[in-house]
Amino acid sequence: MKKIMKTLHAVEQWRKIEGIWQMVGDKEVNENVFTLEGLEYVMDVMFNDSPDGNYLWYTALFKNDIDPQDTDTGAFPGWLECGEYDETVRPYYEKEFSFTGTLSNPSDPAVFTINDTVTIYGSAFVDRPSKTGTANMLIASSKWDTPRDAIAGDIVRVVIEIAGSN
């Protein structure tokens, strides 16, 4: 897994020699371990849904055959959102901590009741509930390995896991 968090520690040693400060040895930059405790704290702060200004998070579906890019944004996600479902807003992300550096929603997945014939290619994690509306923040998009050909009455359930890697 690609590291999503890391720390770098740069070290220099200086010594006053004959009244002049001089670097002793070489400057050294070391990558360090980002602890699970640290990852859990960062994720708790980022994905906490408290009323003190932190974001609430939602799941969206998309219906075009694209490969998400790391340059995609909430305003320009690169995908066309699927609105062919009964729910009036995007499903809220009800997270559960696993205390292993991950968040997930297996007990309360995003549920979409499809109301038309549509091919769904993937899902996204966004900060606004408005169905087919622009998000301010797009955290992640996932193109599924297998597109889902859905018809009216189908239920599509999406579990999103957010994993920190140290």
Secondary structure as UniProt FT lines:
FT   STRAND          7..11
FT   STRAND          14..17
FT   TURN            18..19
FT   STRAND          20..23
FT   STRAND          28..32
FT   HELIX           36..47
FT   STRAND          58..62
FT   TURN            70..71
FT   STRAND          96..97
FT   STRAND          102..104
FT   TURN            106..107
FT   STRAND          110..114
FT   STRAND          118..126
FT   TURN            131..132
FT   STRAND          138..150
FT   TURN            152..153
FT   STRAND          155..158
FT   STRAND          162..163
//
